[in-house]
Amino acid sequence: MGVYDEQGAAIQEPEQRHMAIKQGLISPERHRSMPTPRSPRQHLSRLPPKDVFNNSMFMVGGWSRQDPSCLVEQFCPEYNEWRGAARMVTRRGGVAVGTLDGHIYTVGGEDHARCYSNVERYSPDTDSWSPDVAPLSSPRSGVCLLEMDGFLYAIGGHDGVTAINTVERYDPKMNSWSKQAAMSTRRSKAVAAVLNGKVYVMGGNDGDMAINSVECYDPADGAWSICAHMLCPREGAGCTVYLGHIYVAGGRDELHLNLCSAERFDPDTSRWTPVKRMRNKRNDVSLVVFNGAMLAVGGSDGITDLKTIEIYCHESNTWRHFGSMKRKHPGGRVVVMC
């Protein structure tokens, strides 16, 4: 129940006793007596129960001039189903999505008329959005948003005229944003991740084209430094930290071609290496770790917006189809709450 193919047709529900969703999966587990390769469920069985059962996943937004619905969906593991949730107060595309203290925050964004500085906060307990969060210092879309040390960081974006290098930090106790050291490069639709206490920002568009440069922010000294470049220029990619590495997948290159390629950064060697390509090209894709598994969710292949999900197996370095959301979310982003 709740798993759909690319055409939106429901896939037959498996027997409940064989469901592996409690281990973080959205597909049926094969019978134990079958001589099959090691399943993702077996990989996840090594995780502590608290890491296996407590995650929840939301797809937030998805707006275009042709489809301004801006829907929100939540994946419910107990029912193996995506279900609708309350929509944002302000419908907009290019919005950044992040989590802090058990809430989801949406920052900035744009519609066909203007950029926004709006910030909203979603409470899963009440299924409601609140607009009473301090706005950014200026309107922008295509912002990177992440949490570190109890603060939210809003990085870069596009102000409607050009890409910017502004960095702001949100203090939830003071309900205020403060300027931080600016990046060395202007970036819109970049991706960012926290690894070993540092913020890494990768790719994006500098106002002219997609770029592959990477820089790192160390809060200890409040300064940015240049890191090894990615193998491919990317904007609108997906990014997550998985098994001690930063993974970046999909997006669009400097020729505006949608990508299915992926790569990962090893902090020990400071090198990027290729990862097996995804099955589909995915621009504006979300790359997340959900209950121990890395998923690529949604995006656009250049022809249509995708509802499908792919799962990555690091031991075999392969991707496979992993079900589907109920609706398309053009430009929407997935967040996982632990």
C-alpha positions as CSV (number, residue, x, y, z in Angstrom):
1,M,0.0,0.0,0.0
2,G,1.2,3.4,-0.9
3,V,3.9,2.5,-3.4
4,Y,3.3,3.6,-7.0
5,D,5.0,3.1,-10.3
6,E,6.0,5.9,-12.6
7,Q,2.6,6.1,-14.2
8,G,0.9,6.4,-10.8
9,A,-0.6,2.9,-10.7
10,A,-0.6,1.2,-7.3
11,I,1.8,-1.7,-6.9
12,Q,0.3,-4.7,-5.3
13,E,0.6,-4.7,-1.5
14,P,2.8,-7.4,-0.1
15,E,1.9,-9.6,2.8
16,Q,2.3,-7.6,6.0
17,R,4.5,-10.1,7.7
18,H,7.2,-9.7,5.0
19,M,7.2,-5.9,5.1
20,A,10.7,-4.5,5.6
21,I,9.4,-0.9,6.1
22,K,10.1,-1.0,9.8
23,Q,13.7,-1.3,8.8
24,G,13.5,1.7,6.6
25,L,12.4,0.2,3.3
26,I,9.4,0.9,1.1
27,S,9.4,-2.5,-0.7
28,P,8.6,-6.1,0.3
29,E,11.4,-8.2,1.7
30,R,12.0,-11.5,-0.2
31,H,11.4,-14.8,1.6
32,R,14.4,-15.8,3.8
33,S,14.7,-19.2,2.2
34,M,15.4,-17.8,-1.3
35,P,19.1,-17.6,-2.2
36,T,19.2,-13.9,-2.9
37,P,21.9,-11.3,-2.6
38,R,22.2,-9.6,0.7
39,S,19.2,-7.2,1.1
40,P,19.2,-3.6,2.3
41,R,17.2,-4.9,5.3
42,Q,20.1,-7.1,6.3
43,H,22.5,-4.2,6.0
44,L,20.2,-2.1,8.2
45,S,19.9,-4.9,10.8
46,R,23.2,-3.8,12.2
47,L,21.9,-0.4,13.1
48,P,20.6,0.2,16.7
49,P,16.7,0.1,16.9
50,K,16.5,3.9,17.6
51,D,18.2,4.6,14.3
52,V,15.9,2.2,12.4
53,F,12.4,3.2,13.6
54,N,12.4,6.9,14.6
55,N,12.9,8.7,11.3
56,S,10.1,10.5,9.4
57,M,10.3,11.9,5.9
58,F,8.5,14.9,4.3
59,M,8.5,16.1,0.8
60,V,7.9,19.9,1.1
61,G,6.6,22.1,-1.7
62,G,6.9,21.7,-5.4
63,W,5.9,24.8,-7.3
64,S,5.9,25.9,-10.8
65,R,3.9,28.4,-12.8
66,Q,2.2,25.6,-14.5
67,D,1.6,23.7,-11.3
68,P,1.5,26.1,-8.3
69,S,0.0,23.5,-5.9
70,C,3.0,23.5,-3.5
71,L,1.9,20.2,-1.9
72,V,3.4,18.6,1.2
73,E,3.6,14.8,1.7
74,Q,4.7,12.8,4.6
75,F,5.8,9.2,4.4
76,C,4.2,7.0,7.1
77,P,6.3,3.9,7.7
78,E,3.5,2.2,9.7
79,Y,1.2,2.2,6.7
80,N,3.9,2.1,4.0
81,E,2.2,5.1,2.4
82,W,2.7,8.8,1.5
83,R,0.0,11.0,2.9
84,G,-0.9,14.6,2.4
85,A,0.1,17.2,5.0
86,A,-0.7,20.9,5.5
87,R,0.6,23.3,2.9
88,M,2.9,26.2,3.5
89,V,1.2,29.6,4.1
90,T,3.0,31.2,1.1
91,R,3.2,29.0,-2.0
92,R,6.5,29.5,-3.7
93,G,9.2,27.6,-5.7
94,G,13.0,27.5,-5.1
95,V,12.4,27.3,-1.4
96,A,15.0,25.9,1.0
97,V,14.0,23.3,3.5
98,G,15.7,22.2,6.7
99,T,15.0,20.9,10.2
100,L,15.7,22.2,13.7
101,D,14.5,21.1,17.1
102,G,11.8,18.8,15.7
103,H,10.4,21.4,13.3
104,I,10.7,21.9,9.5
105,Y,11.7,25.4,8.3
106,T,11.2,26.8,4.8
107,V,13.3,29.7,3.8
108,G,13.1,32.2,0.9
109,G,11.8,31.1,-2.6
110,E,10.1,32.8,-5.5
111,D,7.0,32.8,-7.7
112,H,6.6,34.2,-11.2
113,A,6.6,37.8,-9.8
114,R,9.2,38.1,-7.1
115,C,11.6,36.5,-4.6
116,Y,10.7,36.1,-0.9
117,S,12.5,36.5,2.4
118,N,9.7,34.6,4.2
119,V,10.5,31.9,6.7
120,E,7.9,29.5,7.9
121,R,8.0,26.7,10.6
122,Y,6.1,23.4,10.4
123,S,5.1,21.4,13.5
124,P,4.5,17.7,12.8
125,D,2.6,17.4,16.1
126,T,-0.2,19.8,15.0
127,D,0.3,19.5,11.2
128,S,0.4,23.3,10.9
129,W,2.7,26.0,9.5
130,S,3.5,29.2,11.4
131,P,4.8,32.4,9.6
132,D,5.9,34.0,12.8
133,V,9.6,33.3,12.1
134,A,12.0,36.2,11.5
135,P,12.7,36.7,7.7
136,L,16.0,36.7,6.0
137,S,17.8,40.1,5.6
138,S,16.8,40.1,1.9
139,P,14.6,38.1,-0.5
140,R,16.3,35.2,-2.3
141,S,15.6,31.8,-3.8
142,G,17.9,28.8,-4.3
143,V,19.3,29.0,-0.8
144,C,21.2,26.2,0.9
145,L,19.7,25.5,4.4
146,L,21.2,23.3,7.0
147,E,21.4,22.8,10.8
148,M,24.6,22.9,12.9
149,D,25.1,23.2,16.6
150,G,21.5,24.3,17.2
151,F,21.5,27.0,14.5
152,L,20.2,27.2,11.0
153,Y,22.5,28.4,8.3
154,A,21.1,30.0,5.1
155,I,23.8,30.1,2.4
156,G,23.9,31.9,-0.9
157,G,20.9,32.1,-3.3
158,H,19.7,34.4,-6.0
159,D,18.1,37.7,-5.2
160,G,16.2,38.1,-8.5
161,V,19.1,39.8,-10.2
162,T,22.2,37.8,-9.5
163,A,23.7,35.0,-7.4
164,I,25.0,36.1,-3.9
165,N,27.5,34.8,-1.4
166,T,25.7,35.9,1.7
167,V,25.6,33.6,4.8
168,E,23.1,34.1,7.6
169,R,22.6,32.2,10.9
170,Y,19.3,31.7,12.6
171,D,19.1,31.6,16.4
172,P,15.8,30.0,17.4
173,K,16.0,31.3,21.0
174,M,16.3,34.9,19.8
175,N,14.2,34.4,16.7
176,S,16.7,36.4,14.7
177,W,19.2,36.0,11.8
178,S,22.8,37.3,12.0
179,K,25.3,37.8,9.1
180,Q,28.2,35.4,9.1
181,A,31.4,35.4,7.0
182,A,30.5,35.5,3.3
183,M,31.6,32.7,0.9
184,S,34.4,33.4,-1.6
185,T,32.1,32.5,-4.5
186,R,28.5,33.6,-5.3
187,R,26.3,30.6,-5.5
188,S,22.6,29.9,-6.2
189,K,21.1,26.4,-6.1
190,A,24.3,25.0,-4.5
191,V,24.2,22.1,-2.1
192,A,25.7,22.0,1.4
193,A,26.4,19.4,4.2
194,V,27.9,19.3,7.7
195,L,30.8,16.8,8.1
196,N,33.1,16.6,11.1
197,G,31.9,19.9,12.5
198,K,32.5,21.9,9.3
199,V,30.1,23.2,6.6
200,Y,30.9,22.2,3.0
201,V,29.2,24.0,0.1
202,M,29.4,22.5,-3.4
203,G,28.6,23.7,-6.9
204,G,25.6,25.9,-7.7
205,N,25.4,28.6,-10.3
206,D,27.6,31.7,-9.9
207,G,25.3,33.9,-12.0
208,D,26.7,32.8,-15.3
209,M,26.8,29.0,-15.3
210,A,27.0,25.9,-13.1
211,I,30.3,25.5,-11.3
212,N,32.2,22.6,-9.6
213,S,34.1,24.6,-6.9
214,V,33.8,23.6,-3.2
215,E,34.5,25.6,-0.1
216,C,34.4,24.8,3.6
217,Y,33.4,26.9,6.6
218,D,35.0,26.3,10.0
219,P,32.9,27.8,12.8
220,A,36.0,27.7,15.1
221,D,37.7,30.5,13.2
222,G,34.7,31.8,11.2
223,A,36.5,31.6,7.9
224,W,36.0,29.9,4.5
225,S,38.6,27.8,2.7
226,I,38.8,26.3,-0.8
227,C,38.5,22.5,-1.1
228,A,39.0,20.0,-3.9
229,H,36.6,20.7,-6.8
230,M,33.9,18.2,-7.7
231,L,34.4,16.1,-10.8
232,C,31.4,17.8,-12.6
233,P,29.8,21.2,-12.4
234,R,26.3,21.0,-10.9
235,E,23.4,23.2,-9.8
236,G,20.2,21.8,-8.4
237,A,21.9,18.6,-7.2
238,G,21.0,16.4,-4.2
239,C,23.4,16.1,-1.3
240,T,23.7,14.2,1.9
241,V,26.3,12.7,4.4
242,Y,26.3,8.9,4.3
243,L,28.8,6.5,6.0
244,G,31.3,9.3,6.7
245,H,31.3,10.7,3.1
246,I,29.5,13.5,1.3
247,Y,27.5,12.3,-1.6
248,V,26.3,14.6,-4.4
249,A,24.1,13.3,-7.2
250,G,22.1,14.7,-10.2
251,G,21.5,18.3,-10.9
252,R,22.3,20.2,-14.1
253,D,25.7,21.0,-15.7
254,E,27.1,24.1,-17.3
255,L,25.4,23.1,-20.6
256,H,22.0,22.9,-18.9
257,L,21.9,19.2,-19.3
258,N,20.2,17.2,-16.6
259,L,22.5,14.7,-14.9
260,C,22.3,11.1,-13.5
261,S,25.9,11.0,-12.4
262,A,27.0,10.9,-8.7
263,E,30.2,11.4,-6.8
264,R,31.4,11.4,-3.2
265,F,33.9,13.2,-1.1
266,D,36.3,11.5,1.3
267,P,37.3,13.9,4.1
268,D,40.4,11.7,4.9
269,T,41.9,12.0,1.4
270,S,40.1,15.3,0.4
271,R,39.3,13.6,-2.9
272,W,36.1,13.2,-5.0
273,T,35.5,9.9,-6.6
274,P,32.8,8.7,-9.0
275,V,29.7,6.8,-7.8
276,K,27.5,4.6,-10.0
277,R,25.1,6.7,-12.0
278,M,21.4,6.8,-10.9
279,R,18.9,5.1,-13.2
280,N,17.3,8.4,-14.1
281,K,18.5,11.9,-14.8
282,R,17.4,14.0,-11.8
283,N,17.6,17.8,-11.6
284,D,16.3,19.4,-8.4
285,V,16.6,15.9,-6.7
286,S,16.6,15.3,-3.0
287,L,19.3,13.0,-1.6
288,V,18.5,11.9,1.9
289,V,19.4,9.1,4.4
290,F,16.2,7.6,5.7
291,N,16.4,4.9,8.4
292,G,19.9,4.0,7.3
293,A,19.4,3.9,3.6
294,M,20.4,6.6,1.0
295,L,17.5,7.6,-1.3
296,A,17.3,9.8,-4.3
297,V,13.8,11.3,-4.4
298,G,11.9,13.1,-7.2
299,G,13.5,15.7,-9.5
300,S,13.2,16.2,-13.2
301,D,14.7,14.3,-16.1
302,G,14.4,17.2,-18.5
303,I,11.1,16.0,-20.0
304,T,8.9,15.4,-17.0
305,D,8.9,15.8,-13.2
306,L,9.5,12.5,-11.4
307,K,7.6,10.8,-8.6
308,T,10.0,7.9,-8.4
309,I,12.6,7.0,-5.7
310,E,15.9,5.2,-6.1
311,I,17.9,3.5,-3.3
312,Y,21.7,3.2,-3.3
313,C,23.6,0.1,-2.1
314,H,27.1,1.1,-1.2
315,E,28.4,-2.4,-1.0
316,S,27.5,-3.2,-4.6
317,N,27.7,0.5,-5.7
318,T,24.3,0.2,-7.4
319,W,21.0,2.0,-7.6
320,R,17.6,0.4,-7.9
321,H,14.0,1.5,-8.2
322,F,12.4,2.0,-4.8
323,G,8.7,3.0,-5.3
324,S,7.1,6.3,-5.8
325,M,5.4,9.3,-4.2
326,K,1.7,9.9,-4.9
327,R,2.3,13.3,-6.5
328,K,4.9,15.2,-8.5
329,H,6.7,18.0,-6.7
330,P,8.5,20.2,-9.2
331,G,11.4,21.8,-7.3
332,G,10.2,20.3,-4.0
333,R,12.7,19.1,-1.4
334,V,12.7,16.2,1.0
335,V,13.7,16.4,4.7
336,V,14.2,13.7,7.2
337,M,13.4,14.2,10.9
338,C,15.1,11.9,13.4
